[in-house]
Amino acid sequence: VLEFENRLRDRVGRERIVERELKVDVVRDKAVSIVGPRRSGKTYFLLWFLRKYFGSSVYLDFEDIVFKNVTGDDVLKIISIYESYYGVKVRNVLIDEVQNLMGWEVLVRSLLNMGYNVLLTGSSSKFLSREIATQLRGRSMSYMLLPFSFREYLRVRGIKVGNHLSLSDEVRVMGALREYVEWGGYPEIVLQPDNRERLVREYYYLVFYKDFVERFRVKSLNTASFIFEFFLQNYSNEMSINKVINYIVSRSNIRTKTTIYDYTDKIQDTSFVFFLERYRGNVYERKSWPRKVYLCDPALSNLAGFDINIGRRMENLVFLELLRRANENPLLRFYYFKTQNSEVDFIIMEGIKVHQLIQVTYASNKNEIERREIKSLIRVSELLNCKNLIIITWDYEDEQTIENNKIKFIPLWKWFLMKDTNSPRTKA
């Protein structure tokens, strides 16, 4: 164990560990759990925390062979040995891949009872936020860690963005944005772009087999494969179970609706895709289908083999950014709105109040913005009594009053750098 800790110290001092924007509140008597898609940087988040609080933190990796046969009682001995050897007082216990430790929930509760701060991560194939809450009996706070945001992407690329950009700076930002839209923010892909095609494919198969097939003991690989393929092709679109069924039936002789329902429900647990509910006043209607589907990173859509649809990728990235902002504001909820006459991409709510309406469109000037998108925004604004209206564009910026409604047109890159339309985002 001491050899492991010495190697770890050397690694943390040598490797490039990117500071993430995710801010966690370490609360007494509550474990902090970091959840999210595979390869989004959860391990490196713990290593960054370790480097920041080096003298008072111990890191345990239950995927390392050193800890293969370690028990909960052994962990307490390891902490004591660590304190004695390095002459420090441990305050933070960082546990990676905690699900590999038998009875981990008993250990975590015991550590909390002893006054330690506990941060933990786990594999998506065995470790879900709702399972954490159940096992720890309410003594946890979960945070979603996603691949790099655009702000993190710019920082890693060494592109600084101030309050006022020169024309050349803006050209650099727009070039980075186009690459970000195409290849997303998986940390390993951003840092090793030469291997991105191979990495994306490996991520896909890793999620499919480890987090889905193995976790849920899937018996029909063909059905599961068709469902994954369907979501890759239909991200940022509204979907119904019947659409999934019709797609699978058209591709095969599989007609087991029960299996399709079951697999579609479970795929959310992989964090490979997210489902967005339609705005409805009735909770039952809101929880039912149809829903919109989004990928955890737009790079995955490259596997579908079709032309790059910038508009759909923009909408997907806006959804992911809203998920990140929900980490900062637990009261933030969002939906999409769709009726026969109107459609709005995102209805943003804080508590019970509709705070903002957002449309996303791949437009570079006013003439490229479809009139029906503006009409829908105004119509839904009147219906929900919300005057905070935004249209996120590719690079068109303006503010207009249309039918007594003020609408702000904001380029995607500028929206990424803001908390909302009125206050700039705090720098990471």
QUIPESUL-V681761 format. One record per residue. RES is the residue in three letters. D_LAST is the distance of its C-alpha to the last C-alpha in Angstrom with 1 decimal. Layout:
res & d_last
RES & D_LAST
RES & D_LAST
//
This chain:
res & d_last
VAL & 34.0
LEU & 33.7
GLU & 33.9
PHE & 31.1
GLU & 28.9
ASN & 29.9
ARG & 29.0
LEU & 25.7
ARG & 24.9
ASP & 26.0
ARG & 23.9
VAL & 20.6
GLY & 21.4
ARG & 22.4
GLU & 20.2
ARG & 17.0
ILE & 14.5
VAL & 11.2
GLU & 8.3
ARG & 7.4
GLU & 5.2
LEU & 8.5
LYS & 9.1
VAL & 12.9
ASP & 15.4
VAL & 18.0
VAL & 21.1
ARG & 24.5
ASP & 26.9
LYS & 24.4
ALA & 23.3
VAL & 19.8
SER & 20.5
ILE & 18.2
VAL & 19.9
GLY & 19.6
PRO & 21.2
ARG & 22.6
ARG & 20.7
SER & 17.3
GLY & 16.2
LYS & 17.2
THR & 19.0
TYR & 16.3
PHE & 14.0
LEU & 16.9
LEU & 17.4
TRP & 13.9
PHE & 14.7
LEU & 18.1
ARG & 17.1
LYS & 15.0
TYR & 18.0
PHE & 20.6
GLY & 23.5
SER & 23.5
SER & 22.7
VAL & 25.0
TYR & 24.1
LEU & 26.8
ASP & 27.0
PHE & 29.8
GLU & 30.1
ASP & 31.2
ILE & 35.0
VAL & 34.8
PHE & 34.0
LYS & 36.4
ASN & 38.9
VAL & 36.9
THR & 37.5
GLY & 35.7
ASP & 38.1
ASP & 37.3
VAL & 33.6
LEU & 34.6
LYS & 36.7
ILE & 34.0
ILE & 31.7
SER & 34.8
ILE & 35.6
TYR & 32.0
GLU & 32.1
SER & 35.5
TYR & 34.9
TYR & 31.7
GLY & 32.7
VAL & 29.6
LYS & 29.0
VAL & 27.0
ARG & 24.8
ASN & 22.6
VAL & 24.3
LEU & 22.2
ILE & 24.4
ASP & 23.9
GLU & 26.4
VAL & 27.8
GLN & 30.3
ASN & 32.4
LEU & 33.4
MET & 36.5
GLY & 36.1
TRP & 32.4
GLU & 32.2
VAL & 34.7
LEU & 32.9
VAL & 29.6
ARG & 31.5
SER & 33.3
LEU & 30.3
LEU & 28.9
ASN & 32.4
MET & 32.3
GLY & 29.1
TYR & 26.7
ASN & 23.1
VAL & 23.1
LEU & 20.4
LEU & 22.0
THR & 21.8
GLY & 24.7
SER & 26.1
SER & 26.2
SER & 29.9
LYS & 30.6
PHE & 27.8
LEU & 26.8
SER & 25.0
ARG & 28.3
GLU & 30.1
ILE & 27.7
ALA & 28.3
THR & 32.0
GLN & 32.4
LEU & 30.5
ARG & 32.3
GLY & 29.3
ARG & 27.7
SER & 24.5
MET & 21.1
SER & 19.9
TYR & 16.5
MET & 16.4
LEU & 14.5
LEU & 15.0
PRO & 14.9
PHE & 12.0
SER & 10.8
PHE & 11.6
ARG & 8.2
GLU & 8.0
TYR & 11.6
LEU & 11.5
ARG & 9.4
VAL & 11.9
ARG & 14.6
GLY & 13.9
ILE & 13.8
LYS & 12.2
VAL & 12.1
GLY & 13.1
ASN & 14.9
HIS & 18.1
LEU & 18.7
SER & 22.0
LEU & 24.1
SER & 23.5
ASP & 19.7
GLU & 20.1
VAL & 22.5
ARG & 20.1
VAL & 17.4
MET & 20.3
GLY & 21.6
ALA & 18.4
LEU & 18.4
ARG & 21.9
GLU & 21.3
TYR & 18.5
VAL & 20.9
GLU & 23.6
TRP & 22.0
GLY & 18.9
GLY & 16.0
TYR & 17.9
PRO & 16.2
GLU & 19.7
ILE & 20.8
VAL & 18.0
LEU & 18.7
GLN & 22.5
PRO & 23.4
ASP & 27.0
ASN & 27.5
ARG & 25.7
GLU & 28.9
ARG & 30.2
LEU & 27.0
VAL & 26.7
ARG & 30.3
GLU & 30.0
TYR & 27.1
TYR & 29.4
TYR & 32.4
LEU & 30.5
VAL & 29.3
PHE & 32.7
TYR & 34.8
LYS & 32.8
ASP & 30.9
PHE & 33.6
VAL & 37.1
GLU & 37.1
ARG & 35.3
PHE & 37.5
ARG & 40.5
VAL & 40.9
LYS & 44.5
SER & 44.4
LEU & 42.2
ASN & 43.4
THR & 42.3
ALA & 38.9
SER & 38.5
PHE & 39.6
ILE & 37.1
PHE & 34.1
GLU & 35.6
PHE & 35.9
PHE & 32.3
LEU & 31.2
GLN & 33.5
ASN & 32.8
TYR & 29.0
SER & 28.0
ASN & 31.6
GLU & 33.4
MET & 35.5
SER & 38.3
ILE & 39.9
ASN & 43.0
LYS & 41.1
VAL & 40.1
ILE & 43.6
ASN & 45.2
TYR & 43.0
ILE & 43.9
VAL & 47.6
SER & 47.7
ARG & 46.4
SER & 48.5
ASN & 51.2
ILE & 48.7
ARG & 49.5
THR & 48.2
LYS & 46.2
THR & 45.5
THR & 43.8
ILE & 41.7
TYR & 40.6
ASP & 39.8
TYR & 37.8
THR & 35.9
ASP & 34.9
LYS & 33.9
ILE & 31.8
GLN & 28.9
ASP & 28.7
THR & 27.7
SER & 24.4
PHE & 25.7
VAL & 26.2
PHE & 25.4
PHE & 27.9
LEU & 27.3
GLU & 30.0
ARG & 32.0
TYR & 31.9
ARG & 35.1
GLY & 36.4
ASN & 38.1
VAL & 36.1
TYR & 38.6
GLU & 38.4
ARG & 34.6
LYS & 34.6
SER & 37.3
TRP & 37.1
PRO & 36.4
ARG & 32.6
LYS & 30.1
VAL & 28.7
TYR & 25.4
LEU & 24.3
CYS & 21.4
ASP & 20.7
PRO & 22.6
ALA & 23.7
LEU & 26.2
SER & 28.1
ASN & 29.2
LEU & 31.5
ALA & 33.5
GLY & 35.0
PHE & 35.0
ASP & 33.8
ILE & 30.1
ASN & 29.8
ILE & 26.9
GLY & 27.2
ARG & 27.1
ARG & 24.2
MET & 22.3
GLU & 23.3
ASN & 22.3
LEU & 18.7
VAL & 18.5
PHE & 19.8
LEU & 17.2
GLU & 14.4
LEU & 16.4
LEU & 16.6
ARG & 12.8
ARG & 12.9
ALA & 15.9
ASN & 14.0
GLU & 12.6
ASN & 16.0
PRO & 18.9
LEU & 21.4
LEU & 20.1
ARG & 22.7
PHE & 23.7
TYR & 26.9
TYR & 28.8
PHE & 31.9
LYS & 35.1
THR & 38.7
GLN & 41.6
ASN & 40.8
SER & 37.1
GLU & 33.8
VAL & 30.2
ASP & 27.4
PHE & 25.2
ILE & 26.2
ILE & 23.2
MET & 24.4
GLU & 23.1
GLY & 25.8
ILE & 29.1
LYS & 28.2
VAL & 27.5
HIS & 24.5
GLN & 24.1
LEU & 25.9
ILE & 24.4
GLN & 26.3
VAL & 25.1
THR & 27.3
TYR & 27.5
ALA & 28.8
SER & 28.7
ASN & 31.1
LYS & 32.7
ASN & 35.8
GLU & 33.9
ILE & 32.7
GLU & 35.3
ARG & 37.1
ARG & 37.2
GLU & 33.4
ILE & 33.5
LYS & 36.6
SER & 35.1
LEU & 32.0
ILE & 34.4
ARG & 36.8
VAL & 34.3
SER & 32.8
GLU & 36.2
LEU & 36.8
LEU & 33.7
ASN & 33.7
CYS & 30.2
LYS & 29.7
ASN & 26.0
LEU & 26.6
ILE & 24.3
ILE & 25.3
ILE & 22.6
THR & 24.2
TRP & 23.8
ASP & 23.8
TYR & 26.0
GLU & 24.9
ASP & 27.2
GLU & 28.1
GLN & 31.6
THR & 33.9
ILE & 35.9
GLU & 38.6
ASN & 37.2
ASN & 33.7
LYS & 30.7
ILE & 28.6
LYS & 25.4
PHE & 25.0
ILE & 21.5
PRO & 20.7
LEU & 18.7
TRP & 16.0
LYS & 15.6
TRP & 15.5
PHE & 12.7
LEU & 10.6
MET & 11.8
LYS & 12.0
ASP & 15.7
THR & 18.2
ASN & 18.3
SER & 14.9
PRO & 11.9
ARG & 8.7
THR & 6.4
LYS & 3.8
ALA & 0.0
//
